[in-house]
Amino acid sequence: MKISENISLLPYNTFGIDVKTRIFAEYSSVEELRELLVRYKNERILHIGAGSNLLFTGDFDGVILHSAMRRARCLNEDGDHVFIEADSGLVMDELISQLCDMGISGLENLSYIPGEVGASAVQNVGAYGVEVKDVIESVRTICVADGSERVFTNDECKYGYRDSIFKNELRGQYIVTHVTYRLNKHLEPKLDYGNLCSETGDNPSVMAIREAVIRIRKQKLPEVSELGSAGSFFKNPIVPRAQYEAIAKQYEKVPHFEQDGGIKIPAAWLIEQCGWKGKTIGGAQCYPKQPLVLVNTGSASPQDIISLAQSICDSVKEKFNIDIRPEVNYI
């Protein structure tokens, strides 16, 4: 294991916020994780992945844990499926790249999303009509309180839109160590979201879909090495059908998708209608190519980003009477 004191978290959050943590501990096995939980049982503990869904609002007075377990393995397979178990610290896009190279399908629509395997299972990440819950078989965890292992089935994870049991009633109580995916030996493409179908052509391969997703994302999203961001900052709101229909009477071609008994309207469209595209508060900017993304232009303080996000939420509420909420966690 690797333990450091009073180190900068700049390399561990994609927003590029230069704050410090009192203790940073990285483990390479479940046994080392258990040792750390015993050593720091009376401390404030935060487990992070790649920091791609976090906004640190100041120095962290406690212990930050991070997984250095980064392997994947095939557990078993049947006629149609292959079951892959991945360690929590493995970069999600690296896993997807390996799977696509082998022609294994199920995660290709999630290509190029920043983050690690463990965090993706907590957040239920999604893109282009696919959510990671669609292919998760089970999630292995360690209990923070006593170090015991618990395996959660997909149903027990209580997945919802960008949501899970680990973000609600069990928040902070379990640390994800491994995720098992039920993937397809034969391609079952999902291309009916956005312009993915036109980008892939007829009868695409798994790799062709991955490459198309990456092209689209690169066109719309900033590279975090150039502009700090947390990817999509806001969740897409789901509204009652009557509310959507009232908006559709005032605006032509309102983008929308059926979901969970309501209508999902892209937050990016709502934000753009409110005129926020490209606008700044301090060093924080609503990204000109994709208003769902807030970026650190190089000098943003945490308060700049928070102020910009709140101003955008207030505008959408005032104009459309719709609440949009951050997907990013404030720490």
Disulfide bonds with the S-S distance in Angstrom:
none
